[in-house]
Every structure is written in structure tokens, then in C-alpha cells.
């Protein structure tokens, strides 16, 4: 889960993809007590979604990102999954979509990476070039001689 302050001292937004192939937005108060139910903002019955990330762009404006996962092993095995595609969309603090999902080409992030504010509603991150699976479920090499900078 990723914590992002939304400006109020006791109001935090969290993103979760735990236990379900869906992404949810929840709120907790300053004592860690849930405030309301998790609002599921992204579901895809035909895909497993993970590698979720949430970053603040500005007042009541966030960038949510996710990966569409694919298995590396046999189809009936719930083995390791790796992102096949990466998407981003802007949402408000209630999880309402402000922009349609946009697929990133030759860009993505790692499972625990966080995007960093560059100011003026921009975000940046560094990761290996073309991190998504290739045709034939071939993952990119883990050891890369360089990183690329992604900017939104």
C-alpha cells in the first residue's frame, strides 16, 4: 500500500492491490482507523492488475498507475506474474477518473517503486528501458547497463 497525503492532517489516501486483481482507494484517519470502505477504482475481469502506484499531481488530483500482469509459467499455474502492459490515469481524491487510461509504451516501473514529484503537476521515475514482457512471455533481463527516466 502506498500512502499519499491529500492535504488534510488526518486524511490519507492508500492504494491497494492485495488479494484481488483490482485496485482500490481507501482512507484512514491519523490513528490508522479505516474511514469508510475501500473504493475499487480499477477492475478488469480478463486480467490480473498489480504494480499499482499512486502519486499526487496537485490539489485533489492524483496519478494512478498499474500493470496488466501475465504468467511466466503454464496457464493453469498461479506462478510468477510480470507486467505485460503499464497504464496511467488521473483521478480525484474520491477515485473518480479525470482522464482516460493511457498505455505507456516502452516505459513502466518496478513493484515497489514510487514516482517522485518534479513540481508543477509533473512526476518522474527511473527504471530499466522497456520493462514489460516481450512476445512469448520473455521478461527483460534483470541486469541492465542503463536506466531511463520516465516523466509524466
Order of alpha helices (4+ residues) and beta strands (2+ residues): beta-beta-beta-beta-beta-beta-beta-beta-beta-beta-beta
